Amino acid sequence: MTERDITGPDAGGADGAGDESVLGAGRPRGRAESEEERADRQWVELVQEIRVAQTGVQILFGFLLTVVFQPGFQNLTQTDKNIYVLTVILGSTATGALIGPVSFHRIVSGRKIKPQAVTWASRLTFVGLLLLLATLSSSLLLVMRVVTHNAYAPWLVAGVVTWYLLCWYALPMWARRRHTTD
Protein backbone atom coordinates (compact mmCIF):
# COMPACT_ATOMS: atom_id res chain seq x y z
CA MET A 1 0.00 0.00 0.00
CA THR A 2 1.40 3.38 -0.94
CA GLU A 3 1.06 6.63 0.96
CA ARG A 4 -1.50 7.75 -1.63
CA ASP A 5 -3.55 4.58 -1.03
CA ILE A 6 -3.76 5.35 2.68
CA THR A 7 -4.25 9.07 2.56
CA GLY A 8 -6.09 9.30 -0.77
CA PRO A 9 -5.73 12.19 -3.17
CA ASP A 10 -6.11 14.66 -0.33
CA ALA A 11 -6.14 12.51 2.80
CA GLY A 12 -9.83 12.27 3.29
CA GLY A 13 -11.18 15.33 1.54
CA ALA A 14 -14.82 14.66 0.95
CA ASP A 15 -14.84 16.40 -2.39
CA GLY A 16 -11.56 15.15 -3.83
CA ALA A 17 -10.58 18.78 -4.25
CA GLY A 18 -6.94 18.10 -3.53
CA ASP A 19 -6.69 15.89 -6.60
CA GLU A 20 -4.22 17.19 -9.17
CA SER A 21 -6.05 15.55 -12.07
CA VAL A 22 -7.50 17.36 -15.04
CA LEU A 23 -11.17 17.70 -15.90
CA GLY A 24 -12.57 18.31 -19.33
CA ALA A 25 -10.89 20.84 -21.59
CA GLY A 26 -7.64 21.16 -19.68
CA ARG A 27 -9.21 22.80 -16.65
CA PRO A 28 -7.30 21.88 -13.51
CA ARG A 29 -9.26 20.43 -10.64
CA GLY A 30 -8.23 21.20 -7.10
CA ARG A 31 -7.35 23.97 -4.74
CA ALA A 32 -4.63 26.53 -5.01
CA GLU A 33 -3.08 25.78 -1.63
CA SER A 34 0.45 25.38 -0.38
CA GLU A 35 1.68 22.12 1.10
CA GLU A 36 1.32 23.63 4.57
CA GLU A 37 -2.24 24.82 3.89
CA ARG A 38 -3.16 21.41 2.53
CA ALA A 39 -1.68 19.73 5.61
CA ASP A 40 -3.64 22.09 7.89
CA ARG A 41 -6.89 21.31 6.03
CA GLN A 42 -6.20 17.59 6.00
CA TRP A 43 -5.44 17.62 9.72
CA VAL A 44 -8.77 19.31 10.52
CA GLU A 45 -10.63 16.79 8.34
CA LEU A 46 -8.82 13.86 9.92
CA VAL A 47 -9.51 15.05 13.47
CA GLN A 48 -13.23 15.31 12.65
CA GLU A 49 -13.21 11.74 11.33
CA ILE A 50 -11.31 10.47 14.37
CA ARG A 51 -13.84 12.05 16.75
CA VAL A 52 -16.62 9.84 15.41
CA ALA A 53 -14.66 6.60 15.65
CA GLN A 54 -12.99 7.52 18.94
CA THR A 55 -16.28 8.16 20.69
CA GLY A 56 -17.75 4.86 19.55
CA VAL A 57 -14.76 2.75 20.50
CA GLN A 58 -14.37 4.43 23.89
CA ILE A 59 -18.03 3.87 24.81
CA LEU A 60 -17.85 0.24 23.67
CA PHE A 61 -14.56 -0.27 25.54
CA GLY A 62 -16.04 1.24 28.70
CA PHE A 63 -18.97 -1.17 28.60
CA LEU A 64 -16.64 -4.09 27.92
CA LEU A 65 -14.63 -3.29 31.03
CA THR A 66 -17.72 -3.62 33.22
CA VAL A 67 -18.80 -7.05 31.92
CA VAL A 68 -16.28 -8.99 33.99
CA PHE A 69 -17.80 -7.55 37.19
CA GLN A 70 -21.32 -8.74 36.41
CA PRO A 71 -22.58 -11.77 38.38
CA GLY A 72 -23.37 -13.77 35.23
CA PHE A 73 -19.82 -13.50 33.90
CA GLN A 74 -18.71 -16.56 35.89
CA ASN A 75 -21.41 -18.63 34.15
CA LEU A 76 -19.88 -18.07 30.70
CA THR A 77 -18.15 -20.97 29.00
CA GLN A 78 -14.38 -20.84 28.73
CA THR A 79 -14.73 -20.15 24.99
CA ASP A 80 -16.96 -17.15 25.71
CA LYS A 81 -14.51 -15.89 28.32
CA ASN A 82 -11.69 -16.21 25.76
CA ILE A 83 -13.75 -14.25 23.21
CA TYR A 84 -14.33 -11.62 25.89
CA VAL A 85 -10.60 -11.30 26.64
CA LEU A 86 -9.84 -11.00 22.93
CA THR A 87 -12.57 -8.36 22.57
CA VAL A 88 -11.19 -6.28 25.46
CA ILE A 89 -7.69 -6.44 23.98
CA LEU A 90 -8.99 -5.44 20.55
CA GLY A 91 -10.99 -2.57 22.08
CA SER A 92 -7.95 -1.38 23.97
CA THR A 93 -5.71 -1.47 20.90
CA ALA A 94 -8.36 0.29 18.80
CA THR A 95 -8.59 3.00 21.43
CA GLY A 96 -4.81 3.38 21.39
CA ALA A 97 -4.64 3.65 17.62
CA LEU A 98 -7.48 6.18 17.44
CA ILE A 99 -6.03 8.34 20.22
CA GLY A 100 -2.51 7.96 18.80
CA PRO A 101 -2.86 10.80 16.24
CA VAL A 102 -3.57 13.28 19.05
CA SER A 103 -0.41 12.31 20.90
CA PHE A 104 1.56 12.22 17.66
CA HIS A 105 0.45 15.75 16.78
CA ARG A 106 1.20 17.05 20.27
CA ILE A 107 4.72 15.59 20.27
CA VAL A 108 5.67 16.84 16.78
CA SER A 109 3.77 20.14 16.91
CA GLY A 110 5.93 23.10 15.95
CA ARG A 111 8.56 20.92 14.24
CA LYS A 112 7.42 21.90 10.72
CA ILE A 113 6.53 18.35 9.73
CA LYS A 114 2.75 18.61 9.55
CA PRO A 115 2.47 16.90 6.13
CA GLN A 116 4.30 13.88 7.54
CA ALA A 117 2.26 14.05 10.74
CA VAL A 118 -0.94 13.96 8.68
CA THR A 119 0.32 10.88 6.83
CA TRP A 120 1.20 9.03 10.03
CA ALA A 121 -2.01 10.10 11.77
CA SER A 122 -3.98 8.87 8.76
CA ARG A 123 -2.23 5.50 8.97
CA LEU A 124 -2.93 5.21 12.70
CA THR A 125 -6.58 6.06 12.05
CA PHE A 126 -6.84 3.40 9.36
CA VAL A 127 -5.34 0.79 11.71
CA GLY A 128 -7.70 2.00 14.45
CA LEU A 129 -10.69 1.50 12.16
CA LEU A 130 -9.55 -2.04 11.34
CA LEU A 131 -9.19 -2.75 15.06
CA LEU A 132 -12.61 -1.21 15.70
CA LEU A 133 -14.07 -3.54 13.07
CA ALA A 134 -12.47 -6.49 14.85
CA THR A 135 -13.70 -5.25 18.24
CA LEU A 136 -17.27 -4.83 17.02
CA SER A 137 -17.16 -8.24 15.36
CA SER A 138 -15.85 -10.11 18.38
CA SER A 139 -18.20 -8.34 20.80
CA LEU A 140 -21.13 -9.15 18.53
CA LEU A 141 -20.00 -12.77 18.38
CA LEU A 142 -19.87 -12.93 22.16
CA VAL A 143 -23.33 -11.42 22.54
CA MET A 144 -24.85 -13.67 19.85
CA ARG A 145 -23.30 -16.78 21.43
CA VAL A 146 -24.68 -15.88 24.85
CA VAL A 147 -28.11 -14.82 23.62
CA THR A 148 -28.85 -17.40 20.92
CA HIS A 149 -26.95 -20.46 22.19
CA ASN A 150 -26.97 -21.89 18.69
CA ALA A 151 -24.85 -22.43 15.63
CA TYR A 152 -26.36 -19.42 13.84
CA ALA A 153 -24.29 -16.93 15.85
CA PRO A 154 -21.21 -17.04 13.58
CA TRP A 155 -23.41 -16.69 10.49
CA LEU A 156 -25.22 -13.70 11.94
CA VAL A 157 -21.91 -12.08 12.80
CA ALA A 158 -20.54 -12.85 9.33
CA GLY A 159 -23.54 -11.05 7.83
CA VAL A 160 -22.97 -7.97 9.97
CA VAL A 161 -19.22 -7.98 9.29
CA THR A 162 -19.99 -8.16 5.57
CA TRP A 163 -22.22 -5.11 6.00
CA TYR A 164 -19.41 -3.25 7.83
CA LEU A 165 -16.96 -4.15 5.07
CA LEU A 166 -19.37 -2.93 2.40
CA CYS A 167 -20.08 0.37 4.18
CA TRP A 168 -16.58 1.11 5.46
CA TYR A 169 -14.37 -0.16 2.64
CA ALA A 170 -16.08 -1.52 -0.49
CA LEU A 171 -18.36 1.46 -1.14
CA PRO A 172 -15.65 4.10 -0.55
CA MET A 173 -13.17 2.16 -2.71
CA TRP A 174 -15.76 1.80 -5.47
CA ALA A 175 -16.52 5.54 -5.35
CA ARG A 176 -12.82 6.35 -5.31
CA ARG A 177 -12.17 4.27 -8.43
CA ARG A 178 -15.27 5.51 -10.20
CA HIS A 179 -14.83 9.20 -9.51
CA THR A 180 -11.08 9.75 -9.68
CA THR A 181 -9.21 9.91 -12.92
CA ASP A 182 -5.78 8.74 -11.80
N, C-alpha and C positions, 0 to 999 in steps of 0.2 A: 504494500500500500504506500503510495506516495504522499507527500505533504498535501498536495492538491486534493487527493482522494479524501483525506481526513477533514481538511478545512474547507473544501469546496472552492468555487471560484472566488468567493469573498468571505469565507469562514462563517457561513450561516446567514448571509444576507437573504432576506425573504424574497427580494425582488431580483436577485442575480445581478444587481447593478454594478458590482465590482468586476464583472466579467469583461475581459478585454476584447471579446469577439466583435465581429462586424455584422451589422444588420442591413439588409437591403442594399441600396445604392451607395455603398461605401460610407455610410453614416456610422460612426463609432458608437458603441453602446457602453455605458458605464459612467462613472463619476470622475470629475476632474479633482482628484484628491491626492495629496502626498502620501507617501508610505506611512508616515506618522499619523496622519488624519485617518487613513484607512484602518490602521491598528487601533486607534481610539474608538472608531465606530464599531469595529469587529468586537472589541472588548465589551462594549456596552451591550451589544446583541447577545454575546455569549453569556454574560452575567444574567441577563433576563431569562435565557433558556435554562441556565443552571438553577435559578430560583425555583422553577416549577419542579424539576426532578429532585432537587435537594429537599424540598418540603415533603414530597411524597415519601421518599426513602427514610427520612428522619421520623416521620409519624409511624410508618410501618415498623421501623427498627425499635422505636419506643414500645410499641405494643408487643413485639416479639420478646423484648426483655422481661415483660411481666408474665409471660406464659408459664415459665418455669416455677413461679411462685403460686400458681393456682392449684387447688387441691386435686383436681383431676389429672394433673400432669403425671403423677406417679402411676396412673392406670394405663398410660400409653405403652404400646409395645416397644421393644428395643429398636425396631426399624423406624418407628415414628419418632422416637427420641433422637435417633441418628439424623433423620431428616430435619428435625428441629435444630440440632447443633449446626448442621450445614447451612440452614437458612439464616441463623444468627450470624455466622461467619460471613456469609455472602452479603447480608445487610450491613454489617460493619465495614466490609471492604468497599461496598458501593458508597456508603457515607463518606469514607475516606477519600475515594476518588472524586466525588462530587464537591467536597469541601476543599480538596487539593488546589484547585485553581485560585482560590482566595488567598491561601497561604503563599502559593507561588508568586502571585502578583505582589503581595506585601513584601516578600523577601527581595524581589528584583526591582521593585518600584524605584524610579529615579536613576536607574542604571542605563537608560537609553536602549533598552532591548525589548520594547513593547511588542514589535512584530513577532519576535521569537517567543515571548511570553504568551501571546495569543495562540500561537501554534501549539505550544506545550499544554496550555489550558484546554484547548480544543481536544487534544488527544486524551487528556485526563477525563474530560467530560464524556467522550465516546466510550472509554473503558468503564466509567461510572454507569452509563446507560446499559451497557452489556451486563454489568454486575447487578443492576436493578432488575433487568429482565430475568436473570437467574434467581434473584431473591423472590420476586413475585411468583415465578414458576414453582419454586420449591415450597414457598409458603402455601400456595394454592394446592399443591400436591398433599401437603400435610393436612390441611383442612378437609379436602375431599376424602382422604383416607379415613379420617376420624369420623366424618359425618356420614359417608355412604357405606363404609365397610364392605365395599365390593370391588370387583375387578374393573369397573368402569372409570374409576378415579384417574388412572393414567391417561385414558382416552379423553376424558373431559379436559384435563390439563393440557394435553397435546393440542386440542382444539383451541383453547385460549392462547397458548403460546404461538400457535400459527397466526391467530388474529394479531397478537402483539407484533410478530415479525412482519406481517403485512402492513400494519399501520406505521410502525417505527422505522422500517428499513425498505421493504419492497416498494411501497408507494413513493416515498421520497426518491429512491434510486430510479424508479421508472420516470418520474417527473424530471429529474435531473438529466437523464439521457434524452428525453423527448424535447425538452425546452432549452438545452444548451447546445451550442453549435460546435464546441471543441471538446 
